[in-house]
Amino acid sequence: MANPLSPSGSPSSAAQRILIVDDDEVILRLVKTKLEQAGFEVQVAVSGRDALDVIKKHGLPHLAIVDINMPGMSGFEFCETVQQFTDLPVIMLSAIDEEDTVIQGIQRYAEDYITKPFSPRELVARVERVLRRMGDFAYALEPVTRVNDHLAVDFAGQRAIVDGKTVPLTPTETKLLYILMRNAGRTVSNDFLLRRLWPMEEVFEDSLRVHIHRLRHKIEPVPGKPRYILTERGMGYSFPRQP
């Protein structure tokens, strides 16, 4: 049996990976070319379900560019599915420019929104701006993201591998761990975590502490003396970069 920790997961200098989801092949080729010229690694999908398959096979991208109107699974439905278990940054891309749709997309799913037709140079600039704002993921985003010899995470599969044993994670635990790992080495405030985990709900810090407690008991060697999820008193939580 293959070692589930085998994919490299040390802090990576590899190109950031962008997933483009659009049923318009002309748009796919144009955006893919421009992003590759800007130094990004690019994957493409022609539908929401195709994009989910790409994520299961290759792991999460650093950012997704998602068209709203696609057959089968809309861009909104794709985002809703993925963001149940991860805080994947999304730029919505569509010919739709009605104000209500724009507001819905940005508030519920996206970091930014651009309407077709668009300037490829502007799209690349927005991608770079969102990635700077959201933070660079400190670990290689593989199907199984390896933290060290003791811990790895399969975000798409919503599971951790702790000392070779599979530990199921809830969608909220998976998303919480994703946010902390994306910001490894930095303190993530309680307010930020509450907004990202429950964007459309009023949830208090007690709920966050419960999820932190449960996640520690799943991944920490000694939950009472955490190694991965540290409390920053009065500020929030941090996930130290692992040696």
Backbone hydrogen bonds, N-H to C=O, Kabsch-Sander energy under -0.5 kcal/mol:
donor,donor_aa,acceptor,acceptor_aa,energy
6,S,3,N,-1.9
18,I,41,E,-3.0
19,L,63,L,-2.3
20,I,18,I,-0.5
20,I,43,Q,-2.8
21,V,19,L,-0.5
21,V,65,I,-3.2
22,D,20,I,-0.6
22,D,45,A,-2.3
25,E,23,D,-0.8
28,L,24,D,-2.3
29,R,25,E,-2.4
30,L,26,V,-2.3
31,V,27,I,-2.9
32,K,28,L,-2.4
33,T,29,R,-2.3
34,K,30,L,-2.1
35,L,31,V,-2.5
36,E,32,K,-2.4
37,Q,33,T,-2.2
38,A,34,K,-1.2
39,G,36,E,-1.4
40,F,35,L,-2.4
41,E,16,Q,-2.3
43,Q,18,I,-2.8
45,A,20,I,-2.2
48,G,73,M,-0.8
51,A,47,S,-2.1
52,L,48,G,-2.0
53,D,49,R,-1.8
54,V,50,D,-2.0
55,I,51,A,-2.3
56,K,52,L,-2.3
57,K,53,D,-2.0
58,H,54,V,-3.1
59,G,55,I,-2.3
62,H,17,R,-2.8
63,L,17,R,-1.2
64,A,89,P,-2.4
65,I,19,L,-2.9
66,V,64,A,-0.6
66,V,91,I,-2.4
67,D,21,V,-2.8
68,I,93,L,-1.1
70,M,68,I,-1.0
73,M,71,P,-1.8
74,S,72,G,-0.5
75,G,68,I,-3.2
78,F,74,S,-2.4
79,C,75,G,-2.4
80,E,76,F,-2.6
81,T,77,E,-2.1
82,V,78,F,-2.5
83,Q,79,C,-2.9
84,Q,81,T,-0.9
85,F,82,V,-1.5
86,T,82,V,-0.8
91,I,64,A,-2.5
92,M,90,V,-0.5
92,M,112,D,-2.3
93,L,66,V,-3.0
94,S,114,I,-1.5
102,V,98,E,-2.1
103,I,99,E,-2.6
104,Q,100,D,-2.4
105,G,101,T,-2.6
106,I,102,V,-2.5
107,Q,103,I,-2.6
108,R,104,Q,-2.1
109,Y,105,G,-2.0
110,A,105,G,-2.3
111,E,90,V,-3.2
112,D,90,V,-1.1
114,I,92,M,-2.5
116,K,94,S,-2.2
123,L,119,S,-2.2
124,V,120,P,-2.3
125,A,121,R,-2.1
126,R,122,E,-2.3
127,V,123,L,-2.5
128,E,124,V,-2.4
129,R,125,A,-2.2
130,V,126,R,-2.7
131,L,127,V,-2.4
132,R,128,E,-2.1
133,R,129,R,-2.1
134,M,130,V,-2.6
135,G,131,L,-1.5
138,A,181,M,-0.9
140,A,10,S,-0.6
142,E,140,A,-1.6
145,T,153,V,-3.2
146,R,144,V,-0.7
147,V,151,L,-2.5
148,N,151,L,-1.8
152,A,161,I,-1.6
153,V,145,T,-2.5
154,D,159,R,-2.8
155,F,153,V,-0.8
158,Q,154,D,-0.6
158,Q,155,F,-0.9
159,R,154,D,-1.8
160,A,167,V,-2.8
161,I,152,A,-3.0
162,V,160,A,-0.6
162,V,165,K,-2.8
163,D,150,H,-2.7
163,D,161,I,-0.6
165,K,162,V,-2.0
167,V,160,A,-3.5
169,L,158,Q,-2.5
174,T,170,T,-2.6
175,K,171,P,-2.4
176,L,172,T,-2.6
177,L,173,E,-2.4
178,Y,174,T,-2.2
179,I,175,K,-2.3
180,L,176,L,-2.1
181,M,177,L,-2.6
182,R,178,Y,-2.6
183,N,179,I,-1.4
184,A,181,M,-1.6
185,G,239,F,-1.8
186,R,183,N,-2.3
188,V,237,Y,-3.5
189,S,187,T,-0.6
190,N,235,M,-1.9
193,L,189,S,-2.2
194,L,190,N,-2.6
195,R,191,D,-2.3
196,R,192,F,-2.3
197,L,193,L,-2.7
198,W,194,L,-2.1
201,E,198,W,-1.4
203,V,201,E,-0.9
207,S,204,F,-1.1
208,L,204,F,-1.1
209,R,205,E,-2.7
210,V,206,D,-1.8
211,H,207,S,-1.9
212,I,208,L,-2.5
213,H,209,R,-2.6
214,R,210,V,-2.3
215,L,211,H,-2.4
216,R,212,I,-2.6
217,H,213,H,-1.8
218,K,214,R,-0.8
218,K,215,L,-0.8
219,I,215,L,-1.9
220,E,216,R,-2.6
225,K,222,V,-2.1
230,L,228,Y,-0.8
230,L,238,S,-2.9
232,E,230,L,-0.5
232,E,236,G,-2.9
233,R,231,T,-0.8
235,M,232,E,-2.7
236,G,232,E,-2.2
237,Y,188,V,-2.3
238,S,230,L,-2.1
239,F,186,R,-0.5
